[in-house]
Amino acid sequence: MRGLFERSEVLKYWLATEAQVRRLKNNRRKNGLAAVISDDFNYLIRIENLFFGWNLTPWIRRKDSIDIAVLQRLKDAAPTTLTPGEMRRFVQAARRGPAGEPVDIRVHALGDRFVVHAALNGRVAARVPQTAGELRALLTRLKLKYRNIRITLIGTDLAKATEIFRFNLEAGIVFEFERLQELRPRRERQIREVIVFTNIAGAALPQLDKQLDFWSKGVSGFRFRHIFGQLTRKRVEAVLAVKEWDLLIYRGHGFVREGAIAWQLVDGAWTLPAFTCSAYMHLACLANPEELRLDRLPTARILTPLKAVEDFDDAGLVGYFIERYRASGSLISAMRAVQVMHPQFVFFSTAD
């Protein structure tokens, strides 16, 4: 982003809530552009020229504000200065505009081709791309036209999910194992018991020592247990043997070994066994995710990033997930809501 000047001074960039931006306006020495967000740091409301008081994004309305993930270190009680690179994320989000009604895209990966169905407002369109290149072109056109798309990939190979993820569409991706599902709704096991492992072994990850009160206390109506420190295999296995958990959350270094998710513990790599819990969240790095195998997944429902995630508010992600889960009662709906703000996370579902 080019350096801009205003009244012979370098133009400054700010991140401020609605309450904070009034203080910036009252201080004439603090000029520049401000990304104005909601008080809970979840929505972009406008980008404003502080000196003139101009709203530079009039197409954004309060009722159609833009979901955005704010880095944990930028959340402060006072207005925060931004680098040009950090400001670019808010400018790009503003250019995309309000998401609008999502286009639901289902991609069925067959042996020699893909079958694509796109649905919006009760209307369905279909296309049969023959190659991955044709599929990428089709999904890119849909993204440019509708902005808000969500993709469900149906197949038998997780490599297809990582291939679509590399298209960089900034869209939530759900992988579902190819099967003939029963059409009647089935009652899912409710999430109430949550176990959180924070593993500080290995290279430091900025978010691991943040929001420790949240991880220990959890959310009202849900029982959290938090295991923190230089984790060993004996300590992890002892906790998992106590009871069957509804949701397992891991914060720390991980990688894929022989097709399975492994944690980098103090005493070496530890591969997750097959759990009977409802869901697993991997909230840090997962190296070589393209090597994941369906028959080695630790549970039937997994949320994991498919690229490195640096310094993000993982407590905010889990808090928002539980809020949406409590409101909808649906795990998949809550996961979709999380992907709006964190499209780098992919949800794998292999449950019947």
N, C-alpha and C positions, 0 to 999 in steps of 0.2 A: 504494500500500500504506500503510495507516494506521501512524503511529508507535506502537510498543508500549513499555511500561515494565516494568521489573523491579526491585524493591527501590529505587524512586525514581530509577532510572537509565534512560536511553534504551536499549532493547534493541539490541545490536549483532549484525551478521551477519558470518559468517566463511566463507571457503573454505579447506579444509584436507584434506590427504591423511590416510590412516589413521595414519601415523607422526607427522604434525604435530598431529593432534587430541589426542594424549596430552599434548603440551606445553601445549595450551590448557587441558586439564582440571586439570593440576597448578598452573596459575596462576589462583588463585581470582578475581583481579581481572579476568580476561578471561571474562566471562559472555556469554550471548546464545545465538543459534542458529548452528550450523555445518552447512554443506553438506559432507559427508564424501565424498571421491572417491578413486578408486584412485590408486596412486602414479604411474601413467602418464598421469593426468589425462583418461582416456577414459571412465570409468564413474562414475555416481552410486551410492553404496552406501547412504547414509541421510541424513536430516536429524536433527540431535541437539540437545537442550537441554543446553548445557554445564554449567550450574550444578547441575541435578538429575541429569544423566547419563541422560536419557530419550531413547529412540529414538522419534521422532515419526512414523516411516514404517515400521511393522513389516511392511507388505505387500511391502516390497522385500527380497529375499534375495540373498545374495552370488552364488549361481549364476544369479540372474535380475536382476542389476544393470542399470541403465539407461544405454544409450549416450548420451553428451552431449558437445557440443563446448564446450571452455573457451577463452575469449579468451586470446590469447598473453600479454597484459600481466598476467593474473591468475595465470599459472604462475610460482611462486616457491618458493624453498627454505624459506620461512617462511610461516606462516598469513597469509592476505590478507584485509583487511576488504572487505566488499561494501556497495554502496549498496542501498537497498530495491529499486530497479529491477533490479539485477543478481541479487539474491537471488530475485526473482520468477521468473526463468527456471528456477532449480533447483526451486522449489516447484511450478511448472507441470509440469515433467518428472516429479516425484515423484507428482503427482496422476494423471498418465496411467498410471503404473505400468509394470511390465515389458511389453515389446511383445508377447511371445507369437508364435505362428506367423503369418506375414504372409498377408494375403488378397491374392491376385494378381488385379488388376482390369485387363481389357483393354477399351479404349474404341475402337470403330471409328467414325470420323467419316465419315458419308455425306453426300450433298448436302442432304437434307431431315430427317435424324434421326441419332441415335447408336444404336449397338448395343453393349450393355454385357454382358460376361461376368465373373463373379466366381467364383474357384475357391479352395477351402480343403479340405485333407485328402481330395483326390480327388473332392469334390463340386463341381458347377458349377451356377450360377444365371444366368439371363439376363433382361435388361429392355431395352426400346426407348424411351428418352426422346425426345420429339419436339422439345424446345427445350433451349437452354443452361440455362435456369432449372430445368427438370426434371432435367437431368443434375447440376447443382450440388446439388440437394436429395437426389438418390440417393447421390452420393458423400459428402455430409456425413453422411447416416444411416449409411453403411458405416463411415466414420471414427469416429463416436461409438460405434458398437457394437463394432467390432473393434480400434480404436486403431491397429493396425499394418497399414497398407495400402500397396501399391505399385502404381503406375498405369503401364500401357503404352498410349499413344495411337497408333493406326494411322490414317494419313491422308496427304493430299497437300498440306496447308497448315500451315505452322509457326504461323500465327496461332492455331490451335486450341490449341496447346500453351501459349502465353502466356495464353490465355483460361482454361484449366483451372488454370494456376499462380496466377492471381488469385483463385481460390476460397479460397486460404489454408488448404489442408488439411494442411500440414506433412507431406507424403508425397512420396516420391521419384517423379519423373515421367521416363519414357523415351519419346521420340518415335521411331517407326519409320515409314519411308516405305512406303506401301501398295504391295505387290508380292506375287507368288506365289513364295514361297521354296521352295528345294529342301528336302525333309524330311530328307535325310541330312546328318549333321554335316559341316561344312567346316573345314579346318584354317586357323586364323587365323595371321597373321604374328606371331611372338613379339616382345614389347617388350624391347629391350635397350639401344638407343642413344637417349638422352634429351638434348634440347637445351632449355635454359632461358633465356629472355630476361627480364631484370629491367630495366624501363624507368622511370627516375626522373624523366623529363620531365613537366612539368605540376604540378598541385597535389599536395602531399605525401600519400602513402598510408602509414599507420603501419607496416604489416607489411613493406614492401619492403626495409628495411635490417636485418631480423631473420633469424637462422638462416643467415647467409651461408656458414658452414662446411658446412652440410647441402647447400646448393645447389651448392657447388663440388665436394664429395667424392661426393655421391650416396649410393646404397645398394649394399651388397655384391652383386655379380652383375649390376649395371647400370652402364653407362658414361654419366656425366653430363658435359655441357659447359655452363658458365654464362657468359652474356654480360650484364655489368652496367654501367649508367651511363646517360648522356644519349644514348640511341640515335638514330642517323640511318639513313636509308633505305639508304645505301651500305654501312654496317656490317652491317645486318641481311641484306641480299641477298647480301653476300659470304660470310657464315656459312652461309646456307641453300644456297648453290651448291656447297659443299664435298662434301656427301654427302646421301643420303636418310635421314632420321631416322625412328625408330619412333614417338616421342612428342615433341610440341612443346608446351612450357609457356610461357605468357606471363603476366607479372606487371607490371601497369601499366594505364594508362588506355586504354580502347578504346570504340568506338561502332560503329553500323551505318551504312554509307554505300552507298546504292543496292542494298540487300539483302545486302551482304557485310560481313564483320567487318573493321574497320580499326583500326590502332594509331595513337595520337597521339604521333608522334615529334618530335624537336627541329625538324626541317625540314619539318614538316607531316604531314598524314594520309597513311598508307600502307595500301593495301588488300591483304589477304592473297591471294596467287594460289592456284590449285587445287594442293594438295599431293598426293603419293602416300603420305604417311606414314600409319601406322595410326590415330593418335589425336591430338587437340588438346585441351589444357586451358587455359581462360581463367580465371585465378585472381584477377581484380580486377574493376573496374567495367566493365560493358558497357552503354552508353547505348542507348536505344530498341531493345531486343532484339526487340520485336514486329514490326520491319520486316525481320527476317531472311527470306531466300528460299532455298528448297531448291537452286535451280540456282546459287547463289552461295556455298554453304558451302565452306570451304577443304579439308575432308577428310570422309571418310565417317563418322567417329565424333568427336563433340564434347561436352565437358562445359563448361558455362558457367552463371554465375548469371543469373537473370532479374530481379534487383533488386540494389540497392547492398549490398555486403558490406563492413562496416567492421571493421578490426582483428581479423582472425581468424588462426588458426595455419595458414597455407597449407602450410608445411613439414610440419606434422603430417598435413594432408589427403593430401599426396602420399606421405608415408611409410606411412600407413595403406593407401592405395590399392595401393602396390607390395606391401605385406605380404599383402593379400588376393589380389592378382593372382598372387603367387608360390604361395600356398596352393591356389588354385582352378584356375589356368591359364586362367581365363575373364575376358575384359575386361568383359563385361556384368555378371558376378557381382561383380567388384571395384567397378564403378561403383555398383551397387545398395548395396553395403556403405557406400560413402562417403555416399550420399544419406540413410542412416539418421541420421547425425550432422549432415549439411549439406543439409537438404531444399530450401534455396534454390537448389541447383544442379540443372539439368535436363540430361539426356543425350539427344543427338540421334544416331540411327543411321540412315544411309541406305545402308549397304553391303548387297550381295546375300548 
